[in-house]
Amino acid sequence: MFANFAVKKSFFPTFTTQTLQHYKMKILLLGSGELGKEFVIAAQRIGQTIIAVDSYENAPAMQVAHGFEVINMLDGDALDRIVAKHQPDFIVPEIEAIRTERFYDYEKQGITVVPSAKAANFTMNRKAIRDLASKELGLRTAKYQYATSAEELQKAVQEVGIPCVVKPLMSSSGKGQSTIKTESDIEKAWQYAVAGSRGDVIEVIVEAFVDFDSEITLLTITQNNNPTLFCAPIGHRQERGDYQESWQPALVSEKDLYEAQDMAEKITEALGGAGLFGVEFFLTKEGVYFSELSPRPHDTGMVTLAGTQNFNEFELHLRAILSLPIFEITLEKVGASAVILASEDSTNPTFSGIEKVGALPKTDFRIFGKPTSRPYRRMGVVLSHDSLSTPINEVTERAKETAKLITVNS
């Protein structure tokens, strides 16, 4: 039942290949969290040079990169300085809080921005990507409005209706996101959104609540002059706007899968460039709703570290960036991931219970190496896998229960 997940159409090994001027490319990674760390590891394996950038020292990706820089990436002049200093072949954004309008200038200088300057600019701001999806491409989305003040939020909620979801235009990992269930929630939702917003844009999107049966991430890989490919859909569960467990494959009807693939292909084509996109959808009785898009490896896609595919999402992103043709993406196992969360603040977090997880079959884990912790901060992930015939709910429950064995200590 899983054989046709990876591609939408008949696929033949006919590729356009590009001869690379230099085998060793220099990549400037903007953002150095756990996703960036796995990307650096994938790049190191095929001899690329990585400079990791973040706002604090000893970020996860810095620990495995060739070099690092600590700057505020919303400072355009500071960003210009490190680009001029390192002269990268590629700029790979990993977070939202970047002065992305500078990317257009970098492209003019001959630097490849991943997937493209347009993609980075549009997807770093929920307003741009939502208007592209809904107004320009005609994709099905939840009803939505924007607000730049608590008073505008009040009017937007009246227009959209209660219940509804409020999100900062610029944020990640669920920061600043909340659900309005009564009018008394509006002021609190505004304050929470402002506090969780990244960058200097103080604006929120208000979305009508979608009565969905499930939500999925469709990892979509665009290639230079070669076909767009799709991974098997990934299911996930969220709390506080952030994923808690993810599993692959999600059980999706053929009709819904094709509709999601069609939407994903349209919006990634409109954004341009090569790389991996994490495209999120709601599955409802009325059909598929476009939700959000990230132009980079997705946190729910960490399930691919369980060996569910012939290439994990970080390897796919890298290969697409370097114009290495990807013949196919095959589903090798079923798998699940479950997050390891901190419960308190610490400047020197330690972990207990790792040996218990290490002793379990068909199980693995990653500790991200973040130098500090705070309540609900994602510090690691547990991975579980099994044969393709194993019910996916069994593997997901195993990952979820196993993650409870590891405790983050202050």
Contacts in CASP RR format, 6 or more apart in sequence:
PFRMAT RR
TARGET T0000
AUTHOR 0000-0000-0000
METHOD contacts of the structure
MODEL  1
MFANFAVKKSFFPTFTTQTLQHYKMKILLLGSGELGKEFVIAAQRIGQTI
IAVDSYENAPAMQVAHGFEVINMLDGDALDRIVAKHQPDFIVPEIEAIRT
ERFYDYEKQGITVVPSAKAANFTMNRKAIRDLASKELGLRTAKYQYATSA
EELQKAVQEVGIPCVVKPLMSSSGKGQSTIKTESDIEKAWQYAVAGSRGD
VIEVIVEAFVDFDSEITLLTITQNNNPTLFCAPIGHRQERGDYQESWQPA
LVSEKDLYEAQDMAEKITEALGGAGLFGVEFFLTKEGVYFSELSPRPHDT
GMVTLAGTQNFNEFELHLRAILSLPIFEITLEKVGASAVILASEDSTNPT
FSGIEKVGALPKTDFRIFGKPTSRPYRRMGVVLSHDSLSTPINEVTERAK
ETAKLITVNS
2 232 0 8 1.000
2 249 0 8 1.000
2 331 0 8 1.000
2 388 0 8 1.000
3 331 0 8 1.000
4 254 0 8 1.000
5 230 0 8 1.000
5 231 0 8 1.000
5 232 0 8 1.000
5 233 0 8 1.000
5 249 0 8 1.000
5 257 0 8 1.000
5 331 0 8 1.000
6 229 0 8 1.000
6 230 0 8 1.000
6 231 0 8 1.000
6 232 0 8 1.000
6 328 0 8 1.000
6 329 0 8 1.000
6 330 0 8 1.000
6 331 0 8 1.000
7 227 0 8 1.000
7 229 0 8 1.000
7 230 0 8 1.000
7 328 0 8 1.000
7 329 0 8 1.000
8 230 0 8 1.000
8 258 0 8 1.000
8 261 0 8 1.000
8 262 0 8 1.000
8 265 0 8 1.000
9 227 0 8 1.000
11 227 0 8 1.000
11 328 0 8 1.000
13 327 0 8 1.000
15 226 0 8 1.000
15 325 0 8 1.000
15 327 0 8 1.000
16 224 0 8 1.000
16 225 0 8 1.000
16 226 0 8 1.000
17 323 0 8 1.000
17 325 0 8 1.000
18 224 0 8 1.000
18 225 0 8 1.000
18 323 0 8 1.000
20 322 0 8 1.000
20 323 0 8 1.000
22 89 0 8 1.000
23 47 0 8 1.000
24 47 0 8 1.000
24 48 0 8 1.000
24 49 0 8 1.000
25 48 0 8 1.000
25 49 0 8 1.000
25 89 0 8 1.000
25 90 0 8 1.000
25 322 0 8 1.000
26 48 0 8 1.000
26 49 0 8 1.000
26 50 0 8 1.000
26 51 0 8 1.000
26 86 0 8 1.000
26 87 0 8 1.000
26 88 0 8 1.000
26 89 0 8 1.000
26 90 0 8 1.000
27 43 0 8 1.000
27 48 0 8 1.000
27 49 0 8 1.000
27 50 0 8 1.000
27 51 0 8 1.000
27 88 0 8 1.000
27 89 0 8 1.000
27 90 0 8 1.000
27 91 0 8 1.000
27 92 0 8 1.000
27 321 0 8 1.000
28 51 0 8 1.000
28 53 0 8 1.000
28 82 0 8 1.000
28 83 0 8 1.000
28 86 0 8 1.000
28 88 0 8 1.000
28 90 0 8 1.000
28 91 0 8 1.000
28 92 0 8 1.000
29 36 0 8 1.000
29 39 0 8 1.000
29 40 0 8 1.000
29 50 0 8 1.000
29 51 0 8 1.000
29 52 0 8 1.000
29 53 0 8 1.000
29 61 0 8 1.000
29 65 0 8 1.000
29 92 0 8 1.000
29 94 0 8 1.000
30 53 0 8 1.000
30 73 0 8 1.000
30 79 0 8 1.000
30 91 0 8 1.000
30 92 0 8 1.000
30 93 0 8 1.000
30 94 0 8 1.000
30 95 0 8 1.000
30 98 0 8 1.000
31 52 0 8 1.000
31 53 0 8 1.000
31 54 0 8 1.000
31 59 0 8 1.000
31 61 0 8 1.000
31 73 0 8 1.000
31 93 0 8 1.000
31 94 0 8 1.000
31 95 0 8 1.000
32 52 0 8 1.000
32 53 0 8 1.000
32 54 0 8 1.000
32 59 0 8 1.000
32 60 0 8 1.000
32 61 0 8 1.000
32 62 0 8 1.000
32 65 0 8 1.000
32 68 0 8 1.000
32 94 0 8 1.000
33 54 0 8 1.000
33 59 0 8 1.000
33 60 0 8 1.000
33 61 0 8 1.000
33 94 0 8 1.000
33 95 0 8 1.000
33 368 0 8 1.000
33 370 0 8 1.000
34 60 0 8 1.000
34 302 0 8 1.000
34 366 0 8 1.000
34 368 0 8 1.000
34 370 0 8 1.000
34 378 0 8 1.000
34 380 0 8 1.000
34 381 0 8 1.000
35 94 0 8 1.000
35 296 0 8 1.000
35 297 0 8 1.000
35 298 0 8 1.000
35 299 0 8 1.000
35 302 0 8 1.000
35 314 0 8 1.000
36 52 0 8 1.000
36 60 0 8 1.000
36 61 0 8 1.000
36 94 0 8 1.000
36 297 0 8 1.000
36 314 0 8 1.000
37 60 0 8 1.000
37 61 0 8 1.000
37 63 0 8 1.000
37 64 0 8 1.000
37 368 0 8 1.000
38 297 0 8 1.000
38 302 0 8 1.000
38 305 0 8 1.000
38 312 0 8 1.000
38 314 0 8 1.000
38 366 0 8 1.000
39 61 0 8 1.000
39 92 0 8 1.000
39 94 0 8 1.000
39 297 0 8 1.000
39 314 0 8 1.000
39 317 0 8 1.000
39 318 0 8 1.000
40 50 0 8 1.000
40 52 0 8 1.000
40 61 0 8 1.000
40 64 0 8 1.000
40 65 0 8 1.000
41 64 0 8 1.000
41 314 0 8 1.000
42 312 0 8 1.000
42 314 0 8 1.000
42 315 0 8 1.000
42 317 0 8 1.000
42 318 0 8 1.000
43 50 0 8 1.000
43 318 0 8 1.000
44 50 0 8 1.000
44 64 0 8 1.000
46 318 0 8 1.000
46 322 0 8 1.000
48 318 0 8 1.000
48 322 0 8 1.000
49 66 0 8 1.000
50 61 0 8 1.000
50 65 0 8 1.000
50 66 0 8 1.000
50 67 0 8 1.000
51 65 0 8 1.000
51 66 0 8 1.000
51 67 0 8 1.000
51 68 0 8 1.000
51 69 0 8 1.000
51 82 0 8 1.000
51 86 0 8 1.000
51 88 0 8 1.000
52 59 0 8 1.000
52 61 0 8 1.000
52 62 0 8 1.000
52 65 0 8 1.000
52 67 0 8 1.000
52 68 0 8 1.000
52 69 0 8 1.000
53 68 0 8 1.000
53 69 0 8 1.000
53 70 0 8 1.000
53 71 0 8 1.000
53 73 0 8 1.000
53 82 0 8 1.000
54 61 0 8 1.000
54 62 0 8 1.000
54 68 0 8 1.000
54 70 0 8 1.000
55 70 0 8 1.000
55 71 0 8 1.000
55 72 0 8 1.000
55 73 0 8 1.000
55 97 0 8 1.000
56 70 0 8 1.000
56 371 0 8 1.000
57 68 0 8 1.000
57 70 0 8 1.000
57 371 0 8 1.000
58 371 0 8 1.000
59 68 0 8 1.000
59 370 0 8 1.000
59 371 0 8 1.000
60 368 0 8 1.000
60 369 0 8 1.000
60 370 0 8 1.000
61 94 0 8 1.000
62 68 0 8 1.000
63 369 0 8 1.000
69 82 0 8 1.000
71 78 0 8 1.000
71 79 0 8 1.000
71 81 0 8 1.000
71 82 0 8 1.000
72 78 0 8 1.000
73 79 0 8 1.000
73 95 0 8 1.000
73 97 0 8 1.000
73 98 0 8 1.000
73 99 0 8 1.000
74 97 0 8 1.000
74 98 0 8 1.000
74 99 0 8 1.000
74 199 0 8 1.000
74 200 0 8 1.000
75 99 0 8 1.000
76 99 0 8 1.000
76 102 0 8 1.000
79 98 0 8 1.000
79 99 0 8 1.000
79 102 0 8 1.000
80 102 0 8 1.000
83 91 0 8 1.000
83 106 0 8 1.000
83 111 0 8 1.000
88 111 0 8 1.000
89 111 0 8 1.000
89 112 0 8 1.000
90 111 0 8 1.000
90 112 0 8 1.000
90 113 0 8 1.000
90 114 0 8 1.000
90 321 0 8 1.000
91 103 0 8 1.000
91 106 0 8 1.000
91 111 0 8 1.000
91 112 0 8 1.000
91 113 0 8 1.000
91 114 0 8 1.000
92 114 0 8 1.000
92 296 0 8 1.000
92 321 0 8 1.000
93 100 0 8 1.000
93 113 0 8 1.000
93 114 0 8 1.000
93 120 0 8 1.000
93 124 0 8 1.000
93 295 0 8 1.000
93 296 0 8 1.000
94 296 0 8 1.000
95 172 0 8 1.000
95 198 0 8 1.000
96 124 0 8 1.000
96 170 0 8 1.000
96 171 0 8 1.000
96 172 0 8 1.000
96 198 0 8 1.000
96 199 0 8 1.000
97 170 0 8 1.000
97 198 0 8 1.000
97 199 0 8 1.000
98 120 0 8 1.000
98 124 0 8 1.000
100 117 0 8 1.000
100 120 0 8 1.000
100 121 0 8 1.000
100 124 0 8 1.000
101 121 0 8 1.000
103 113 0 8 1.000
103 117 0 8 1.000
103 120 0 8 1.000
103 121 0 8 1.000
104 117 0 8 1.000
104 121 0 8 1.000
106 113 0 8 1.000
106 117 0 8 1.000
107 113 0 8 1.000
107 116 0 8 1.000
107 117 0 8 1.000
112 321 0 8 1.000
113 120 0 8 1.000
114 120 0 8 1.000
114 273 0 8 1.000
114 274 0 8 1.000
114 275 0 8 1.000
114 295 0 8 1.000
114 296 0 8 1.000
114 317 0 8 1.000
114 321 0 8 1.000
115 222 0 8 1.000
115 268 0 8 1.000
115 271 0 8 1.000
115 272 0 8 1.000
115 273 0 8 1.000
115 274 0 8 1.000
115 275 0 8 1.000
115 277 0 8 1.000
115 295 0 8 1.000
116 271 0 8 1.000
116 272 0 8 1.000
116 273 0 8 1.000
118 271 0 8 1.000
118 272 0 8 1.000
119 268 0 8 1.000
119 271 0 8 1.000
119 272 0 8 1.000
119 273 0 8 1.000
119 277 0 8 1.000
119 295 0 8 1.000
120 295 0 8 1.000
121 128 0 8 1.000
122 128 0 8 1.000
122 129 0 8 1.000
122 132 0 8 1.000
122 271 0 8 1.000
123 129 0 8 1.000
123 271 0 8 1.000
123 293 0 8 1.000
123 294 0 8 1.000
123 295 0 8 1.000
124 170 0 8 1.000
125 169 0 8 1.000
125 170 0 8 1.000
125 201 0 8 1.000
126 167 0 8 1.000
126 168 0 8 1.000
126 169 0 8 1.000
126 170 0 8 1.000
126 205 0 8 1.000
126 292 0 8 1.000
127 146 0 8 1.000
127 169 0 8 1.000
127 203 0 8 1.000
127 205 0 8 1.000
129 267 0 8 1.000
129 292 0 8 1.000
129 293 0 8 1.000
130 141 0 8 1.000
130 144 0 8 1.000
130 205 0 8 1.000
132 267 0 8 1.000
132 270 0 8 1.000
132 271 0 8 1.000
133 139 0 8 1.000
133 141 0 8 1.000
133 263 0 8 1.000
133 267 0 8 1.000
133 290 0 8 1.000
133 293 0 8 1.000
134 141 0 8 1.000
134 144 0 8 1.000
134 290 0 8 1.000
136 270 0 8 1.000
137 266 0 8 1.000
137 267 0 8 1.000
137 270 0 8 1.000
139 263 0 8 1.000
139 266 0 8 1.000
139 267 0 8 1.000
139 290 0 8 1.000
140 263 0 8 1.000
140 287 0 8 1.000
140 288 0 8 1.000
140 289 0 8 1.000
140 290 0 8 1.000
141 289 0 8 1.000
141 290 0 8 1.000
141 291 0 8 1.000
142 207 0 8 1.000
142 208 0 8 1.000
142 209 0 8 1.000
142 210 0 8 1.000
142 282 0 8 1.000
142 289 0 8 1.000
142 291 0 8 1.000
143 160 0 8 1.000
143 207 0 8 1.000
143 208 0 8 1.000
144 160 0 8 1.000
144 205 0 8 1.000
144 206 0 8 1.000
144 207 0 8 1.000
144 208 0 8 1.000
145 155 0 8 1.000
145 156 0 8 1.000
145 159 0 8 1.000
145 160 0 8 1.000
145 205 0 8 1.000
145 206 0 8 1.000
146 152 0 8 1.000
146 156 0 8 1.000
146 169 0 8 1.000
146 203 0 8 1.000
146 204 0 8 1.000
146 205 0 8 1.000
146 206 0 8 1.000
147 153 0 8 1.000
147 155 0 8 1.000
147 156 0 8 1.000
147 190 0 8 1.000
147 203 0 8 1.000
147 204 0 8 1.000
147 206 0 8 1.000
148 202 0 8 1.000
148 203 0 8 1.000
148 204 0 8 1.000
149 190 0 8 1.000
150 186 0 8 1.000
150 187 0 8 1.000
150 190 0 8 1.000
153 166 0 8 1.000
153 186 0 8 1.000
153 189 0 8 1.000
153 190 0 8 1.000
153 204 0 8 1.000
153 206 0 8 1.000
154 186 0 8 1.000
156 206 0 8 1.000
157 164 0 8 1.000
157 180 0 8 1.000
157 183 0 8 1.000
157 186 0 8 1.000
157 206 0 8 1.000
160 206 0 8 1.000
160 207 0 8 1.000
160 208 0 8 1.000
161 208 0 8 1.000
162 180 0 8 1.000
162 181 0 8 1.000
162 182 0 8 1.000
162 183 0 8 1.000
163 179 0 8 1.000
163 180 0 8 1.000
163 181 0 8 1.000
163 209 0 8 1.000
164 179 0 8 1.000
164 180 0 8 1.000
164 206 0 8 1.000
164 207 0 8 1.000
164 208 0 8 1.000
164 209 0 8 1.000
165 177 0 8 1.000
165 178 0 8 1.000
165 179 0 8 1.000
165 180 0 8 1.000
165 206 0 8 1.000
165 207 0 8 1.000
165 209 0 8 1.000
166 176 0 8 1.000
166 177 0 8 1.000
166 178 0 8 1.000
166 179 0 8 1.000
166 180 0 8 1.000
166 189 0 8 1.000
166 190 0 8 1.000
166 192 0 8 1.000
166 193 0 8 1.000
166 204 0 8 1.000
166 205 0 8 1.000
166 206 0 8 1.000
166 207 0 8 1.000
167 174 0 8 1.000
167 176 0 8 1.000
167 177 0 8 1.000
167 193 0 8 1.000
167 204 0 8 1.000
167 205 0 8 1.000
167 207 0 8 1.000
168 175 0 8 1.000
168 176 0 8 1.000
168 177 0 8 1.000
168 193 0 8 1.000
168 194 0 8 1.000
168 196 0 8 1.000
168 197 0 8 1.000
168 198 0 8 1.000
168 201 0 8 1.000
168 203 0 8 1.000
168 204 0 8 1.000
169 197 0 8 1.000
169 201 0 8 1.000
169 203 0 8 1.000
169 204 0 8 1.000
169 205 0 8 1.000
170 197 0 8 1.000
170 198 0 8 1.000
170 199 0 8 1.000
170 201 0 8 1.000
171 177 0 8 1.000
171 196 0 8 1.000
171 197 0 8 1.000
171 198 0 8 1.000
172 198 0 8 1.000
173 241 0 8 1.000
173 242 0 8 1.000
173 299 0 8 1.000
173 378 0 8 1.000
174 238 0 8 1.000
174 240 0 8 1.000
174 241 0 8 1.000
174 242 0 8 1.000
175 196 0 8 1.000
175 197 0 8 1.000
175 198 0 8 1.000
176 192 0 8 1.000
176 193 0 8 1.000
176 195 0 8 1.000
176 196 0 8 1.000
176 197 0 8 1.000
177 193 0 8 1.000
177 240 0 8 1.000
177 241 0 8 1.000
178 185 0 8 1.000
178 188 0 8 1.000
178 189 0 8 1.000
178 192 0 8 1.000
178 193 0 8 1.000
179 185 0 8 1.000
179 209 0 8 1.000
180 186 0 8 1.000
180 189 0 8 1.000
190 204 0 8 1.000
193 204 0 8 1.000
194 202 0 8 1.000
197 204 0 8 1.000
210 282 0 8 1.000
210 284 0 8 1.000
210 289 0 8 1.000
211 284 0 8 1.000
211 285 0 8 1.000
212 282 0 8 1.000
212 283 0 8 1.000
212 284 0 8 1.000
212 289 0 8 1.000
213 283 0 8 1.000
213 284 0 8 1.000
213 285 0 8 1.000
214 235 0 8 1.000
214 250 0 8 1.000
214 282 0 8 1.000
214 283 0 8 1.000
215 235 0 8 1.000
215 236 0 8 1.000
215 238 0 8 1.000
215 280 0 8 1.000
215 281 0 8 1.000
215 282 0 8 1.000
215 283 0 8 1.000
215 291 0 8 1.000
216 233 0 8 1.000
216 234 0 8 1.000
216 235 0 8 1.000
216 236 0 8 1.000
216 250 0 8 1.000
216 252 0 8 1.000
216 260 0 8 1.000
216 280 0 8 1.000
216 281 0 8 1.000
216 283 0 8 1.000
217 233 0 8 1.000
217 234 0 8 1.000
217 235 0 8 1.000
217 236 0 8 1.000
217 246 0 8 1.000
217 278 0 8 1.000
217 279 0 8 1.000
217 280 0 8 1.000
217 281 0 8 1.000
217 298 0 8 1.000
217 300 0 8 1.000
217 301 0 8 1.000
218 230 0 8 1.000
218 231 0 8 1.000
218 233 0 8 1.000
218 234 0 8 1.000
218 260 0 8 1.000
218 261 0 8 1.000
218 264 0 8 1.000
218 278 0 8 1.000
218 279 0 8 1.000
218 280 0 8 1.000
218 281 0 8 1.000
219 230 0 8 1.000
219 231 0 8 1.000
219 234 0 8 1.000
219 276 0 8 1.000
219 277 0 8 1.000
219 278 0 8 1.000
219 279 0 8 1.000
219 298 0 8 1.000
219 301 0 8 1.000
219 304 0 8 1.000
219 313 0 8 1.000
219 316 0 8 1.000
220 228 0 8 1.000
220 229 0 8 1.000
220 230 0 8 1.000
220 231 0 8 1.000
220 261 0 8 1.000
220 264 0 8 1.000
220 265 0 8 1.000
220 268 0 8 1.000
220 276 0 8 1.000
220 277 0 8 1.000
220 278 0 8 1.000
220 279 0 8 1.000
221 228 0 8 1.000
221 229 0 8 1.000
221 230 0 8 1.000
221 231 0 8 1.000
221 275 0 8 1.000
221 276 0 8 1.000
221 277 0 8 1.000
221 316 0 8 1.000
221 317 0 8 1.000
221 320 0 8 1.000
221 326 0 8 1.000
221 329 0 8 1.000
222 228 0 8 1.000
222 268 0 8 1.000
222 269 0 8 1.000
222 272 0 8 1.000
222 273 0 8 1.000
222 274 0 8 1.000
222 275 0 8 1.000
222 277 0 8 1.000
222 320 0 8 1.000
223 229 0 8 1.000
223 274 0 8 1.000
223 275 0 8 1.000
223 320 0 8 1.000
223 323 0 8 1.000
223 325 0 8 1.000
223 326 0 8 1.000
224 273 0 8 1.000
224 274 0 8 1.000
224 320 0 8 1.000
224 323 0 8 1.000
226 325 0 8 1.000
226 326 0 8 1.000
228 265 0 8 1.000
228 268 0 8 1.000
228 269 0 8 1.000
229 326 0 8 1.000
229 328 0 8 1.000
229 329 0 8 1.000
230 261 0 8 1.000
230 264 0 8 1.000
230 329 0 8 1.000
231 248 0 8 1.000
231 304 0 8 1.000
231 309 0 8 1.000
231 313 0 8 1.000
231 316 0 8 1.000
231 329 0 8 1.000
232 248 0 8 1.000
232 249 0 8 1.000
232 250 0 8 1.000
232 308 0 8 1.000
232 309 0 8 1.000
232 331 0 8 1.000
233 248 0 8 1.000
233 249 0 8 1.000
233 250 0 8 1.000
233 252 0 8 1.000
233 257 0 8 1.000
233 260 0 8 1.000
234 246 0 8 1.000
234 247 0 8 1.000
234 248 0 8 1.000
234 249 0 8 1.000
234 250 0 8 1.000
234 298 0 8 1.000
234 300 0 8 1.000
234 301 0 8 1.000
234 303 0 8 1.000
235 246 0 8 1.000
235 247 0 8 1.000
235 248 0 8 1.000
235 250 0 8 1.000
235 300 0 8 1.000
236 243 0 8 1.000
236 244 0 8 1.000
236 245 0 8 1.000
236 246 0 8 1.000
236 247 0 8 1.000
236 300 0 8 1.000
237 243 0 8 1.000
237 244 0 8 1.000
237 245 0 8 1.000
237 246 0 8 1.000
238 244 0 8 1.000
240 376 0 8 1.000
242 299 0 8 1.000
242 339 0 8 1.000
242 376 0 8 1.000
242 378 0 8 1.000
243 299 0 8 1.000
243 300 0 8 1.000
243 339 0 8 1.000
244 338 0 8 1.000
244 339 0 8 1.000
244 400 0 8 1.000
245 336 0 8 1.000
245 337 0 8 1.000
245 338 0 8 1.000
245 339 0 8 1.000
245 396 0 8 1.000
245 399 0 8 1.000
245 400 0 8 1.000
246 299 0 8 1.000
246 300 0 8 1.000
246 301 0 8 1.000
246 302 0 8 1.000
246 303 0 8 1.000
246 336 0 8 1.000
246 337 0 8 1.000
247 303 0 8 1.000
247 334 0 8 1.000
247 335 0 8 1.000
247 336 0 8 1.000
247 337 0 8 1.000
247 392 0 8 1.000
247 395 0 8 1.000
247 396 0 8 1.000
247 399 0 8 1.000
248 301 0 8 1.000
248 303 0 8 1.000
248 304 0 8 1.000
248 308 0 8 1.000
248 309 0 8 1.000
248 331 0 8 1.000
248 334 0 8 1.000
248 335 0 8 1.000
248 336 0 8 1.000
248 392 0 8 1.000
249 331 0 8 1.000
249 334 0 8 1.000
249 392 0 8 1.000
250 392 0 8 1.000
251 392 0 8 1.000
252 260 0 8 1.000
252 283 0 8 1.000
256 283 0 8 1.000
256 287 0 8 1.000
256 288 0 8 1.000
259 287 0 8 1.000
259 288 0 8 1.000
260 279 0 8 1.000
260 281 0 8 1.000
260 288 0 8 1.000
263 279 0 8 1.000
263 281 0 8 1.000
263 288 0 8 1.000
263 290 0 8 1.000
264 277 0 8 1.000
264 279 0 8 1.000
267 279 0 8 1.000
267 290 0 8 1.000
267 293 0 8 1.000
268 277 0 8 1.000
268 279 0 8 1.000
268 293 0 8 1.000
271 277 0 8 1.000
271 295 0 8 1.000
274 320 0 8 1.000
274 321 0 8 1.000
274 323 0 8 1.000
275 295 0 8 1.000
275 316 0 8 1.000
275 317 0 8 1.000
275 320 0 8 1.000
275 321 0 8 1.000
276 296 0 8 1.000
276 297 0 8 1.000
276 313 0 8 1.000
276 316 0 8 1.000
276 317 0 8 1.000
276 320 0 8 1.000
277 293 0 8 1.000
277 294 0 8 1.000
277 295 0 8 1.000
277 296 0 8 1.000
278 293 0 8 1.000
278 294 0 8 1.000
278 295 0 8 1.000
278 296 0 8 1.000
278 297 0 8 1.000
278 298 0 8 1.000
279 290 0 8 1.000
279 292 0 8 1.000
279 293 0 8 1.000
280 290 0 8 1.000
280 291 0 8 1.000
280 292 0 8 1.000
280 293 0 8 1.000
281 288 0 8 1.000
281 289 0 8 1.000
281 290 0 8 1.000
281 291 0 8 1.000
282 288 0 8 1.000
282 289 0 8 1.000
282 291 0 8 1.000
283 289 0 8 1.000
296 317 0 8 1.000
297 313 0 8 1.000
297 314 0 8 1.000
297 317 0 8 1.000
298 313 0 8 1.000
299 378 0 8 1.000
300 337 0 8 1.000
301 313 0 8 1.000
301 337 0 8 1.000
302 313 0 8 1.000
302 337 0 8 1.000
302 366 0 8 1.000
302 381 0 8 1.000
302 383 0 8 1.000
303 335 0 8 1.000
303 336 0 8 1.000
303 337 0 8 1.000
303 383 0 8 1.000
304 311 0 8 1.000
304 312 0 8 1.000
304 313 0 8 1.000
305 312 0 8 1.000
305 337 0 8 1.000
305 364 0 8 1.000
305 366 0 8 1.000
305 381 0 8 1.000
305 383 0 8 1.000
306 333 0 8 1.000
306 335 0 8 1.000
306 336 0 8 1.000
306 337 0 8 1.000
306 364 0 8 1.000
306 383 0 8 1.000
306 384 0 8 1.000
306 385 0 8 1.000
307 332 0 8 1.000
307 333 0 8 1.000
307 335 0 8 1.000
307 385 0 8 1.000
308 331 0 8 1.000
308 332 0 8 1.000
308 333 0 8 1.000
308 334 0 8 1.000
308 335 0 8 1.000
308 385 0 8 1.000
309 329 0 8 1.000
309 330 0 8 1.000
309 331 0 8 1.000
309 332 0 8 1.000
310 328 0 8 1.000
310 329 0 8 1.000
310 330 0 8 1.000
310 332 0 8 1.000
311 319 0 8 1.000
311 326 0 8 1.000
311 329 0 8 1.000
316 326 0 8 1.000
316 329 0 8 1.000
318 324 0 8 1.000
319 326 0 8 1.000
320 326 0 8 1.000
331 388 0 8 1.000
332 388 0 8 1.000
333 385 0 8 1.000
333 386 0 8 1.000
333 387 0 8 1.000
333 388 0 8 1.000
334 385 0 8 1.000
334 386 0 8 1.000
334 387 0 8 1.000
334 388 0 8 1.000
334 390 0 8 1.000
334 392 0 8 1.000
334 395 0 8 1.000
335 383 0 8 1.000
335 384 0 8 1.000
335 385 0 8 1.000
335 386 0 8 1.000
335 392 0 8 1.000
335 395 0 8 1.000
335 396 0 8 1.000
335 399 0 8 1.000
336 383 0 8 1.000
336 384 0 8 1.000
336 385 0 8 1.000
336 392 0 8 1.000
336 395 0 8 1.000
336 396 0 8 1.000
336 398 0 8 1.000
336 399 0 8 1.000
336 400 0 8 1.000
337 381 0 8 1.000
337 382 0 8 1.000
337 383 0 8 1.000
337 384 0 8 1.000
337 399 0 8 1.000
338 381 0 8 1.000
338 382 0 8 1.000
338 384 0 8 1.000
338 396 0 8 1.000
338 399 0 8 1.000
338 400 0 8 1.000
338 402 0 8 1.000
338 403 0 8 1.000
339 378 0 8 1.000
339 380 0 8 1.000
339 381 0 8 1.000
339 382 0 8 1.000
339 403 0 8 1.000
340 351 0 8 1.000
340 365 0 8 1.000
340 367 0 8 1.000
340 378 0 8 1.000
340 379 0 8 1.000
340 380 0 8 1.000
340 381 0 8 1.000
340 382 0 8 1.000
340 403 0 8 1.000
340 406 0 8 1.000
340 408 0 8 1.000
341 376 0 8 1.000
341 377 0 8 1.000
341 378 0 8 1.000
341 379 0 8 1.000
341 408 0 8 1.000
342 349 0 8 1.000
342 373 0 8 1.000
342 374 0 8 1.000
342 375 0 8 1.000
342 376 0 8 1.000
342 377 0 8 1.000
342 379 0 8 1.000
342 408 0 8 1.000
343 375 0 8 1.000
343 376 0 8 1.000
343 408 0 8 1.000
344 373 0 8 1.000
344 374 0 8 1.000
344 375 0 8 1.000
344 410 0 8 1.000
345 372 0 8 1.000
345 373 0 8 1.000
345 374 0 8 1.000
345 375 0 8 1.000
345 410 0 8 1.000
346 372 0 8 1.000
346 373 0 8 1.000
346 408 0 8 1.000
346 409 0 8 1.000
346 410 0 8 1.000
347 371 0 8 1.000
347 372 0 8 1.000
348 371 0 8 1.000
348 410 0 8 1.000
349 370 0 8 1.000
349 372 0 8 1.000
349 373 0 8 1.000
349 379 0 8 1.000
349 408 0 8 1.000
349 409 0 8 1.000
349 410 0 8 1.000
350 408 0 8 1.000
350 409 0 8 1.000
351 367 0 8 1.000
351 379 0 8 1.000
351 406 0 8 1.000
351 407 0 8 1.000
351 408 0 8 1.000
351 409 0 8 1.000
352 406 0 8 1.000
352 407 0 8 1.000
352 409 0 8 1.000
353 405 0 8 1.000
353 406 0 8 1.000
353 407 0 8 1.000
354 365 0 8 1.000
354 367 0 8 1.000
354 406 0 8 1.000
356 405 0 8 1.000
356 406 0 8 1.000
357 363 0 8 1.000
357 365 0 8 1.000
357 382 0 8 1.000
357 402 0 8 1.000
357 405 0 8 1.000
357 406 0 8 1.000
358 364 0 8 1.000
358 365 0 8 1.000
360 402 0 8 1.000
362 384 0 8 1.000
362 385 0 8 1.000
362 386 0 8 1.000
362 398 0 8 1.000
363 382 0 8 1.000
363 383 0 8 1.000
363 384 0 8 1.000
363 398 0 8 1.000
363 399 0 8 1.000
363 402 0 8 1.000
364 382 0 8 1.000
364 383 0 8 1.000
364 384 0 8 1.000
364 385 0 8 1.000
365 380 0 8 1.000
365 381 0 8 1.000
365 382 0 8 1.000
365 383 0 8 1.000
365 406 0 8 1.000
366 380 0 8 1.000
366 381 0 8 1.000
366 383 0 8 1.000
367 379 0 8 1.000
367 380 0 8 1.000
368 378 0 8 1.000
368 379 0 8 1.000
368 380 0 8 1.000
368 381 0 8 1.000
369 379 0 8 1.000
370 377 0 8 1.000
370 379 0 8 1.000
373 379 0 8 1.000
373 408 0 8 1.000
373 410 0 8 1.000
379 408 0 8 1.000
380 406 0 8 1.000
381 403 0 8 1.000
382 399 0 8 1.000
382 402 0 8 1.000
382 403 0 8 1.000
382 406 0 8 1.000
383 399 0 8 1.000
384 395 0 8 1.000
384 396 0 8 1.000
384 398 0 8 1.000
384 399 0 8 1.000
384 402 0 8 1.000
385 395 0 8 1.000
386 394 0 8 1.000
386 395 0 8 1.000
END
